[in-house]
Amino acid sequence: MSKVFLYIKDPLKGAVLIFVAIFLAISWLSPLMIPKASAAGQLTSRSVTLSSGVPGKTNVSYSFTFSIVSTTPIKGLKFLACDRAYGTYAGGNSCQTGSAPTGMSFTSGPATFGSQTGFADNANSFAVDGTGSTYCTPSANVLCANRATATTSETTATSRTIVFNGIKNPTPNNYAFYIGIYTYSATGTATPLDGGTVASAVVQTLTVSANVAEVLQFCVGS
């Protein structure tokens, strides 16, 4: 039986690759290791995409995509960022008073609404709520959004995407963090319709440089 060994000459590049591998493994196992959210249903096919994964980068766009279980019209949303997966669930350590991702901020920009697709009554856009209400109290690691009205029932077969701009990334290099997503029927209720957690990371950038010797060639005819 033959064995294959991988040798990485650049220690920095090796550390980044190892971090990414460990992060992906933890992200895959996290849903199996932590209890379900105390919401009516678990958001499915959920993800977050960052416009930049550079640590400490400002004015970053976060695009959240998810599918729902409840068909009740969605009027409110909460996004809870944490340095641990289980801290993003309602109850217990909610990460609203501690364990926020180091350096991350929804408020320093501040975060602003970018776009949305897939929601019922989609023409009625969400807006960032800087004041908060029963369901959500905004802070550096808590982003609240709501819309004036929504009367049409949601469909579970449709994937929803909502984008927020002006967010500051966590500052440590090679750092994993988690964001809980909650949907609400109104801003006056504390009970979410559905909930779920997404994982992301900021990774130290690699700069490659090289020195190339000059070559001067002559062609001399005989």
N, C-alpha and C positions, 0 to 999 in steps of 0.2 A: 504494500500500500504506500503510495507516495504522499508526501506532506508538502503543503505550500506555506511558506512563511512570507509575511509582508514586512519589509523594512522601510521605515520612514526616516529619512536623514534630517529633516527639519523638525526640531523639537516643538516649535510653536505650531506648525501645521499639524503635527501628530496630536498635540493636546486638543486642538480644535476639533479634529476628526473624532477623537475619543469622546469628547463632550457631546457632539452631535449624536453619536451612536447611543450613548447612555440616555440622552434626553428623549430620543425616539422610542427607546425601549420602555422608559418610565411612562411616557405619554400613552403608549399602547396598553400598558398594564394598569394604569390609574383607574379607569372605569371599573375594573374587576376588583380592585382593592378597597374602594371607598363606598360608603353607603349611598343610596339614591337620595336625591334632593327631596325635601319635604314639600314639594309642589305637587300639583295634580298629575302632572306627567313629565316625562323626561324628553327634553329636546333631542331630536335625532339628526343625524348627518350634519352635525354642527362643526364649525371651523372659524378661525380668524386668520386673516391675511394682512400683513403689515407692508406698507409701501417701502419701508426701510427697516432692516434688522440691525442697524448700527447702534451700539450702546450710547445712551444719552442724546440721541438724535431728537431734534424738536420738529414740530409741524409734520408729524407722521400721520398717515391715514390708516385707520383700522377698519377693515371690512369684515363684518360678522355675517355668516351665512348659517341658517338653521331651518329645520322643519319642526312643526309643532304637533301636539297631541290634542289639545283642547281646541274646539271650534268657536269658542266665545270670542267676540270682537276684541282685538288688542288695542288698548288705549295708552298703556304705559310700558316702559322698558327700563330695566336696571342692569348695569354692567359692573360687576364687583371684581376688582383685580387683587390678587394675593400671591404670596411667594410659596404657597402650598395648595395642592388641589382640594383637600378636604375643607379648607377654610373658606371656600367660595360657596358652600352650601348653607341654606338657611338653618338657623339653630347652631348651638355649639360655638366654635370659633368662627365668627362670620367675617373676620378680617376687616370689619368696618371700624374697629378701634385699634388695630395693630396688625403686624405681619404683612403690611403693604409691600409691593415690589419696590426695592431700593431705587429711589430717584425717579420712579415713574410718576407722571402727573396728567390727569384729565383736565386740571384747572389752570395750569400755568400758561397755556396757549391763549385763551382757553379752547377746549374742544368745541367744535361746531358741527352741526348736521351737514352731511354731504349729499347723500342720495339714498333712495330706498326702492326696492322692487319686490313684488310677490305678495304684498299685504292686501287684504281686503280693504276697500275704500282707499286704494293706494294713492289717489290724488290728494288725499288729506295727509300731508307730510308730518312726520315727527319733528320735534324741536328739542334741543338740549334744555333741560330744566335746571337753572342755576339756583333756584330757591328750594325745591324739594317739597315733598308732602309725606303723607302717611307711608306710602310704599317705598320711598327712597329719599335719603338725605345725601346730597352731593358732597364730595370731598376729593382729595387728590387721587384716591383709588376707587371712587364710586362715581359712575356716570349715570345720570338720570335723563330720560327723554319721555315725552308724552305728546299727544295730539288732542285737539279740542273734542273731536267726536269720531266715533266709528260704530256703525250700526249693522253692517253686513257681516254675517258669520264667516269666519276664516275656514279655509279648506286645508286639510292635512296633507294633501298630495302635492301642494305647491311649496317649493323652497323659497325662503325669504332672505333677502340681503339688505343690510343697512350699513352705511359708511359714515364714519365720523373723522373729521380732520382736526389738525392742531394739537395732537397728543404728543407728549414727550415720552420717549422710551426709557426703560430702566437703565441705570448707568453702569452697573458692573459688566465686565467682559464675560462672555460665555455663561449667560445667566438665564435660567428657565423661570417662567412665571405662568400664572393661570388666571383666567377671567370667567367668572360665573355670569350666565345670562338668564334673566328672569323676565317673563311676560306678565302683564297685569290687565285686568278688565277695566280698571279705573285708578286714578291717582289717589283716591280716598280709601283704598283697601290695602291691607298689609299682606294679604294672602296671594301668592303668585298663581298664575294659571299653569305654567310649565317652567321648567328650569333645567340647566345643564352647564357643564364646564368645558372650556376649550383651553388648549395649551399652546404656548409660543415660547420663543427665546430670542435673545439678542446675542450676537456672536462677534467676537473680535475680528476685525478685518485683517486680511493678509496682504502685505505689499511685497511684490517680487521685483528685484532689481538684478541687473547683470551687467558686467563689463565685457565689451566686445573689442578685441584688438583690431586696429585699422590694418587693412591690407592694401598695398599699392602694387599694382601689376604693370609691367612693361612688356610690350611686344616689339621686338627688334627684327627687322627683316635682314636676311643674309645678302 
